[in-house]
Amino acid sequence: MADNIEPVVYNEDSIKSLDWREHIRLRPGMYIGKLGDGSAADDGIYILVKEVVDNSLDEHMMGYGKVIDIKVTDARVEVRDYGRGIPLGKVIDCVSKINTGGKYDSGAFQKSVGLNGVGTKAVNALSHYFRVQSVREGKTKVAEFEKGILSKEFPDTTSNEKNGTFICFVPDDTIFKNYHFIPEYLDNLIWNYAYLNSGLTINFNNKKYYSEKGLYDLLKSKTNEDELRYPIIHLKGKDIELSLTHSNQYGEEYYSFVNGQNTTQGGTHLAAFREAYVRTVREFYKKDFDAADIRQSIVAAVAIRVQEPVFESQTKTKLGSQNVGHDGPTVRSFIYDFIKKELDDYLHKHADVADALQKRILQSERERKDIAGIKKLANDRAKKANLHNKKLRDCRFHLVDTKETDKRFETTLFITEGDSASGSITKSRNVETQAVFSLRGKPLNCFGMTKKVVYENEEFNLMQHALDIEDGLEGLRYNKIVIATDADVDGMHIRLLMMTFFLQFFPDLVRNGHVYILETPLFRVRNKKETIYCYSDEERQRAIAKLGTKPEITRFKGLGEISPDEFGEFIGDNIKLEPIILQKETPIQKLLDYYMGKNTPARQNFIIDNLRIEKDIVDEVVGV
C-alpha cells in the first residue's frame, strides 16, 4: 500500500441495514427512474402519478369500476377509483410493506401492469404527505403517512361512499427539488389511459377523458388528416390492437403499450411489430423492398397484453418479455401471426389503401437512392471532421468506455452560438455528462427542403453525427438537446431555425421530449450582501423591492456576457429548461408553414401583436 494512502476501516460498524423506506429515499432512481423537476415527461413526479393510477387501472381491467377521478394541483395529487377497494385489514401493509400486494396471485391479476409490490410504497416513501382510504362494503379505513412513516391510523368506520380506493399525496420537495407539473404531460398521460381502455371514463381536473375506438382515436389525435397518405388502419384481436398509417414526414413514429403501460423505449413487442410489418408488406407485394423504405413515414400504435410482463426497469418503459404467457407463443410469433393475417386481409379488401401504401414506399425508395452518393461522401467527411472537430466538446461519458448505462439519461448537449457563449458553457459545464456544440453563425433555413440538405450542409451533417440520429433514435447519444441562444432577436431567430431543422427531419426528437430551450437570466440584481438573478422584468421588480436599497442592476444582453463562474449556477442543479411540447392539435407541417413559410398577413399580425418592446425595459433599468 502506498504510504500516502490511509487504510479504510472496514469492520462490523461498516455494515448498514436500511429498512424499505430508507432504501427508497436513499436510492429513488432504482424505483422511479430519474428524479428531475417535472420538465421532462419521464421525470419522477409523473412516475409517482402513474404508479397510483396503474393500480386503479388494474381494478378496471378486472371488471371493477368504470370511472377514475384524478385531480392534480401545483403540489398535490388525488386519485379515486371505484373498484373493490383494498381489504381493510391490509390497507396499511399495501402501502408501507415492500413486496406486499394482491398481484402475486396471477389468477386475480393475470395481465396486470405492476407485479412486484413496490409502486405505491415508493410513492409513500417519496411523499411529504400520503393518505390512503379504502371503502369496502359499507366500511372505510384511513391512514396517513409522512415520508413513509405512519403518522395517523384511524379506526374503521361505516361509510355510505361507493367501494374503491382514494389516495392523496404531496411529493417531498427535499427530493424533488423545485418540481412543477406540466399540464401537457399529464394530459398526454391521461389520454393514453383512455385510449387503451375503451369504455373507461377518467375525470381529470374537471375534464372528461373517454375513447370509444381505442388506438384508432389515439392515432387520429396524433395526426392530421390532410397529411396522411391513406386512412388509418385499425386492427383488433384478443390481447392485441394496432393502428397505422403513413404521412409525408420523415422518420418513424411509434406509440407502444403493454398491459396499458406506455413503453416509451419500446421493447420486444415493438421490435416484433416493426419486423412483422416489413415481412407482411414484402409478402403482399411479392417484392423485396428495403425495410427502411417500407417503414419510412409510418405512424403506428401497438398494444398487447401479456401474462406477468417482464420490464427492463421498475419504471416499465421497455418490455423484456419473450413470451406472451407461461405456455403461450413468443411475443414475436404472436404479433407476426396477427399482422400476417389481419393486415394482409385488409390490404386485399382495400385496393386503394394498398395502392397508396405502395406509392409511399416507392417514393421513399427514390429519395433514398437520390441521396445515396452524397450521403457516403458526407459520412466520410464527418468521420474525418471528428478527428479535429472543435464544434463538439463531448462529455466524458462518451469519451471513455463506461458501463454506467443509466448515466446516458443524464447526458445533455448544449447547442450554442458564438465562441464566447460556447466558451463560457464549456468552462462551467459538468464534463461528465454535458457536451457543447458550437454553431457558426445562423444555420440554414431548411424549411421545405428534402433530407438531401442534411448531408450537403456541413453543420447539419456534423450535428446529425454528433447526435447519432441518422438511422433513428435508437442510437441517440444525449437524452436532452438544449438550444442555448441569446435572449435577443438574433437568438430567437436561431432557435426558430434549429427547431425547423429538428421538426423537418427528426420530429421524433421533439415528440419524445428530447429538445429544450435553456432559460438564462435577463438581469442580475445585487447589493453587498445578496445577489438575485431574474428571468423576467417582474422578477427584477420583486428583487429590487426585496433588497430595499438602490441595488446594482445588470442587464445580460447575451450569453457571452455571463462569466463561467456565474454560468455554473444556470446549467447545474438550478438549471431552468423549457421543454418543446407539440400540441396534438398543431400538425408539424402547418406549424412550419406558419412560422417559416412565405410571409402572410396572419403571421405579420401575430408578430405585431406579440412584439416585446424591450427598449422600454432597458430604458427603465438605465434610469434606476
Secondary structure, DSSP 8 states (H G I E B T S, - for coil): --TTS-----SGGG-----HHHHHHH-THHHHS----SSSTTSHHHHHHHHHHHHHHHHHHTT--SEEEEEE-SS-EEEEE-SS---GGGHHHHHHSTT-SSTTSTTTSTT-S--SS-HHHHHHHTEEEEEEEEEETTEEEEEEEETTEEEEE---EE--S-SEEEEEEEE-TTTSTT----HHHHHHHHHHHHHTSTT-EEEETTEEE--SSTHHHHHHHHS-GGG-SS--EEEEETTEEEEEEE-SSSS-EEEEEETTEE-TT-BHHHHHHHHHHHHHHHHHHTS---HHHHHTTEEEEEEE--SS--BSSTT--SB---BSSSSS-BHHHHHHHHHHHHHHHHHHH-HHHHHHHHHHHHHHHHHHHHHHHHHHHHHHHHHHHHHS-SSEE--HHHHS----GGGGGG-EEEEEESHHHHHHHHHHS-TTTEEEEEE-SS----TT--THHHHHSHHHHHHHHHHT-TT-GGG-S-SEEEEE--SSHHHHHHHHHHHHHHHHH-HHHHHTT-EEEE---SEEEE-SS-EEEESSHHHHHHHHHHH-S--EEEE--SGGGS-HHHHHHHSSTT--EEE----TTS-HHHHHHHHHSS--HHHHHHHHHH---HHHHHHHHHH-
